[in-house]
Amino acid sequence: MGNYVEIRDVEIYLGDFLLEHGGVLKDDVVQGRLYGREGAPLVVVPGGISASRFVADGIDGKDGSGGWWSDMIYPGGPIDLNHVQVLGFDCAPGTANSENRLTITMNDQAKRLAALLNHLQVECVHSIIGMSYGGMIALAFAQDFPGRAKNLCIFGAAHRPWPMGVALRGIQRRTIDLATKLGDPLEGLKLARELAMTTYRSAEEFSERFSAAPNGDVPATFDIGDYLESRGQHYKKIMPVNRFLALSESIDLHTVDPAKIIARTVLIAVRSDQLAPPSEMQVLCDALAGLSELHVIDSIYGHDSFLKATDLLAPILSGFMGGESRAA
């Protein structure tokens, strides 16, 4: 992991980008970061709702999301930078165009990715490896731009949102709306993030980590509440309110037709995932037009297992990449 890795920043100015539901991203710029040897087969790695283009820096970026998958992407790693180059990119809306609330879809995100690939003069990528939010972008891209991705690896994302997830994200957005009416939208974002954290992890993990016994304060406080509050406090420092609202809504608007996805696809599900359960991932697997397979893993980390259970994911990713990158 100490090997030198070439890193290059790329961007393309799209101007006023018209969104699927009629809004406009003013002065939109798609920003990406490339890791690895120029000219090597390209692997696109979009991550979760809080991820950034800083996929494999090895250290956290200024927004706290940098190097978020550096455990998996390095020379000799499961995603081997000796044989491929990796592209991370920032989803819309960015901080610069979060003044107003916008409705954005995964199809909009896919179009922005296609524009960045056009700028790089890449007609077809070797793979898109997408987790959670990024998995939905990968599916939308494969549907909307058939033939531009040879392979997909999707973790924790299906062809449609799970109804329980829609319910919980709706509560998060309404919490922000209420707090905004009361004059404190950041407090609403903090509470929304606290609720979100209970959906990303599992009851089993929380039972192992926390006693849930009162700390002795009046009014009562609890170790699990302290943890959630710290996550919420951190999040409101790095996530603009309107950006969160747009990204959250876009998950609930997500829908693709699996019969239009022809890429070879490997799906990864976690039994404890509350947002993309294995049963829903199996429905997607069975409906895909291209070759597909589903791996189901056991992890107490639920939906966040792509960040926390990398030991379980590494052999699956190594198998997914297989000899493909060497033959590409």
C-alpha positions in Angstrom: 0.0 0.0 0.0 3.1 2.2 0.2 3.6 2.0 -3.5 3.5 5.3 -5.4 0.2 6.0 -7.1 -0.3 8.5 -9.9 -3.3 10.8 -9.0 -4.8 13.2 -11.5 -7.8 15.6 -11.0 -10.2 16.1 -13.9 -13.3 18.3 -14.4 -15.7 19.4 -17.0 -17.9 22.5 -17.0 -21.5 21.7 -18.0 -22.9 25.2 -17.6 -26.6 25.3 -16.7 -27.4 21.6 -16.6 -31.1 20.8 -17.1 -32.4 18.2 -14.6 -34.9 15.5 -15.4 -37.7 17.1 -13.4 -37.1 20.6 -14.8 -34.7 22.2 -12.4 -31.4 23.6 -13.4 -27.9 23.1 -11.8 -26.4 26.5 -12.3 -22.8 26.6 -13.6 -22.5 22.8 -13.0 -18.9 21.4 -12.9 -18.4 17.6 -12.7 -15.2 16.9 -10.7 -13.4 13.7 -10.7 -10.1 12.2 -9.5 -8.1 9.5 -11.2 -5.8 7.0 -9.5 -3.4 4.8 -11.3 -1.6 4.6 -14.6 -3.0 6.7 -17.5 -4.3 4.4 -20.2 -5.0 1.4 -18.0 -8.6 0.0 -18.0 -10.9 2.4 -16.2 -12.9 1.4 -13.1 -15.5 3.9 -11.8 -16.1 3.8 -8.1 -19.1 5.9 -6.8 -19.9 5.5 -3.1 -22.6 6.4 -0.6 -24.6 9.5 0.0 -21.7 11.2 1.8 -18.8 9.9 -0.4 -16.7 12.1 -2.6 -14.3 11.8 -5.5 -11.4 11.2 -3.0 -11.8 7.5 -3.1 -8.3 6.2 -2.5 -6.1 9.0 -1.1 -5.3 7.0 2.0 -6.0 10.0 4.2 -9.2 11.9 4.9 -9.9 14.9 2.8 -10.9 18.2 4.2 -14.6 17.2 4.1 -14.0 14.0 6.0 -14.8 11.7 3.1 -11.5 11.5 1.4 -9.8 8.1 1.0 -13.1 6.5 2.0 -12.2 3.2 0.2 -8.4 3.2 0.3 -8.5 -0.2 2.1 -9.7 -1.7 -1.2 -8.0 0.3 -3.8 -4.2 0.2 -4.0 -1.4 -1.6 -5.9 -1.8 -5.3 -5.3 -5.2 -4.8 -3.7 -8.6 -6.2 -4.5 -9.0 -3.3 -6.9 -5.4 -3.5 -8.2 -3.9 -0.2 -9.3 -1.1 -2.1 -10.9 -3.6 -3.2 -13.6 -6.5 -0.6 -13.6 -7.0 3.0 -13.0 -9.9 4.2 -10.8 -12.2 7.2 -11.2 -14.0 8.8 -8.3 -16.4 11.7 -8.9 -18.6 14.1 -6.9 -22.4 13.8 -7.2 -24.7 16.8 -7.7 -25.6 19.1 -6.2 -22.3 20.3 -5.0 -21.8 22.9 -2.3 -21.7 25.7 -4.9 -25.2 24.9 -6.2 -26.9 24.0 -2.9 -28.4 27.5 -2.3 -31.8 26.3 -3.5 -33.6 22.9 -3.1 -33.5 20.9 -6.3 -35.0 17.6 -7.4 -32.3 15.3 -8.8 -32.5 11.7 -10.1 -30.0 8.9 -10.6 -30.5 9.4 -14.3 -29.2 13.0 -13.8 -26.2 11.7 -12.0 -25.6 9.1 -14.7 -25.7 11.8 -17.4 -23.1 13.8 -15.5 -20.8 10.7 -15.3 -21.3 10.2 -19.0 -20.2 13.8 -19.6 -17.1 13.3 -17.5 -16.2 10.0 -19.4 -16.7 11.9 -22.7 -14.3 14.5 -21.5 -11.8 11.8 -20.8 -12.5 10.2 -24.2 -13.5 6.9 -22.6 -16.3 5.2 -24.6 -16.5 2.1 -22.5 -15.3 1.5 -18.9 -14.0 -1.8 -17.6 -16.3 -1.7 -14.6 -18.4 0.4 -12.3 -18.2 -0.7 -8.7 -21.0 1.2 -6.8 -22.0 1.1 -3.2 -25.3 2.2 -1.8 -26.1 5.5 -3.6 -23.3 4.8 -6.0 -24.8 1.4 -6.8 -28.0 3.2 -7.9 -26.0 5.5 -10.1 -24.2 2.5 -11.6 -27.6 0.8 -12.4 -29.0 4.0 -13.9 -25.8 4.5 -16.0 -25.9 0.9 -17.3 -29.6 1.3 -18.3 -29.3 4.7 -19.9 -25.9 4.1 -21.6 -25.9 0.4 -22.6 -22.6 -0.8 -23.8 -20.6 1.9 -22.0 -19.8 -0.4 -18.9 -18.7 -4.0 -19.4 -19.1 -5.0 -15.8 -21.0 -3.9 -12.7 -20.5 -4.7 -9.1 -23.3 -3.4 -7.0 -23.4 -3.4 -3.2 -26.5 -2.6 -1.2 -28.6 -1.1 -4.1 -31.5 -2.6 -6.1 -33.6 -1.5 -9.0 -36.0 0.3 -6.7 -36.0 1.7 -3.2 -37.1 -0.6 -0.3 -40.4 0.8 1.1 -39.1 0.9 4.7 -36.1 3.0 3.5 -38.5 5.4 1.7 -40.5 5.7 5.0 -37.5 6.5 7.1 -35.9 8.9 4.6 -39.2 10.7 4.4 -39.2 11.2 8.2 -35.7 12.6 7.9 -36.6 15.2 5.3 -39.8 16.2 7.2 -37.7 16.6 10.3 -35.5 19.1 8.4 -38.6 20.9 7.0 -40.0 21.3 10.5 -36.7 22.5 11.9 -36.4 25.0 9.0 -39.8 26.4 9.8 -38.6 26.8 13.4 -35.5 28.7 12.2 -32.8 26.0 12.7 -32.4 23.8 9.6 -29.0 22.5 10.8 -30.6 21.0 13.9 -33.0 19.2 11.6 -30.1 17.9 9.5 -28.4 16.7 12.7 -31.5 14.8 13.8 -32.0 13.4 10.3 -28.4 12.1 10.3 -28.9 10.5 13.8 -32.0 8.6 12.5 -30.1 7.6 9.3 -27.3 6.1 11.3 -29.8 3.7 12.9 -30.7 2.4 9.4 -27.1 2.1 8.2 -26.1 -0.3 11.0 -27.8 -3.2 12.7 -29.4 -3.9 16.0 -26.8 -6.6 16.6 -23.9 -4.1 16.3 -25.6 -1.6 18.6 -26.2 -4.3 21.2 -22.5 -5.2 21.1 -21.2 -1.6 21.2 -23.6 0.0 23.7 -25.0 -0.7 27.1 -28.0 1.7 26.6 -27.8 2.2 30.4 -28.4 5.7 31.7 -25.3 7.8 32.4 -26.7 9.2 35.6 -27.4 12.6 34.2 -30.8 14.4 34.6 -32.4 14.5 32.2 -31.1 11.0 31.4 -28.5 10.5 28.7 -27.3 7.2 27.2 -24.1 6.1 25.5 -25.9 5.2 22.3 -27.6 8.6 22.2 -24.2 10.3 22.7 -22.8 8.3 19.8 -25.7 9.3 17.5 -25.5 12.9 18.5 -21.8 13.1 17.8 -22.4 11.7 14.3 -25.1 14.3 13.7 -22.9 17.1 15.0 -20.2 16.1 12.6 -22.5 15.7 9.6 -24.0 19.2 9.8 -20.4 20.5 9.5 -19.8 18.8 6.1 -23.2 18.4 4.4 -25.2 21.4 3.1 -28.9 21.0 4.1 -30.2 21.4 0.5 -27.7 19.0 -0.8 -28.8 16.3 1.7 -32.4 16.9 0.8 -31.7 16.5 -2.9 -29.6 13.3 -2.5 -32.1 11.8 -0.1 -35.1 12.4 -2.4 -33.2 11.1 -5.4 -32.9 7.7 -3.6 -36.6 7.5 -3.3 -37.1 8.5 -6.9 -34.7 5.8 -8.1 -36.1 3.2 -10.5 -34.5 1.2 -13.4 -35.7 -1.6 -15.6 -33.4 -4.6 -15.0 -34.3 -6.0 -18.4 -32.4 -3.1 -20.0 -29.2 -3.8 -18.2 -26.9 -6.0 -20.3 -23.6 -5.7 -18.4 -22.2 -8.6 -16.5 -23.3 -7.9 -12.9 -22.1 -9.1 -9.5 -24.4 -8.1 -6.6 -23.5 -8.1 -3.0 -26.1 -8.1 -0.2 -25.8 -8.3 3.6 -28.3 -10.2 5.7 -28.5 -7.4 8.3 -29.0 -4.6 5.7 -32.2 -2.7 6.5 -32.2 -0.6 3.3 -31.4 -3.1 0.5 -32.2 -6.6 1.9 -31.0 -9.8 0.1 -34.6 -10.6 -0.9 -34.8 -7.4 -3.0 -31.3 -7.9 -4.4 -32.4 -11.4 -5.5 -35.3 -10.0 -7.4 -32.9 -7.7 -9.2 -30.5 -10.5 -9.9 -33.2 -12.6 -11.4 -34.5 -9.8 -13.7 -31.2 -8.5 -15.1 -30.7 -9.1 -18.9 -27.0 -9.8 -18.6 -25.1 -12.5 -16.7 -25.6 -12.0 -13.0 -24.8 -13.5 -9.6 -25.6 -12.6 -6.0 -23.3 -12.9 -3.0 -24.9 -12.7 0.4 -22.6 -12.0 3.4 -23.1 -12.0 7.1 -22.0 -8.8 8.9 -23.2 -7.0 11.9 -22.5 -3.7 10.1 -25.6 -3.8 7.9 -25.8 -1.3 5.1 -22.4 0.2 6.1 -20.6 -3.1 5.6 -19.0 -1.9 2.4 -17.0 0.5 4.7 -16.6 -1.7 7.8 -16.5 -5.4 6.5 -13.8 -5.0 3.9 -12.3 -8.3 4.9 -15.5 -10.0 3.7 -15.7 -7.9 0.5 -12.0 -8.3 -0.5 -12.2 -11.8 -1.9 -15.5 -11.1 -3.7 -14.0 -8.0 -5.4 -10.8 -9.9 -6.2 -13.0 -12.6 -7.9 -15.0 -9.9 -9.7 -11.9 -8.3 -11.1 -10.4 -11.7 -11.7 -8.3 -11.9 -14.9 -10.6 -9.3 -16.4 -8.4 -6.3 -15.9 -5.3 -8.1 -17.2 -7.2 -9.1 -20.3 -8.9 -5.8 -20.9 
